[in-house]
Amino acid sequence: MEIGLAQILVYMMGNPQLNKPSYGMITNGGEFAFIKLVKAENYQYGISNLFATRNPGDLYRVLQILKHLSEIVS
């Protein structure tokens, strides 16, 4: 998961709408983490807890987050 963080942050920095937060997700198929990037004076990012499909309820929570993100981005 860590290896993908730098790559997704670079992609998110390329967002032409810097006045709005950028959202991303890193996954290896069984684990998921969400990233939020905002442009203030400098770029600042936050990473969610790690969700794993083997943990009861985590997959449901991932789907809830994806649904929420689709609603705020639309």
Order of alpha helices (4+ residues) and beta strands (2+ residues): alpha-beta-beta-beta-beta-alpha
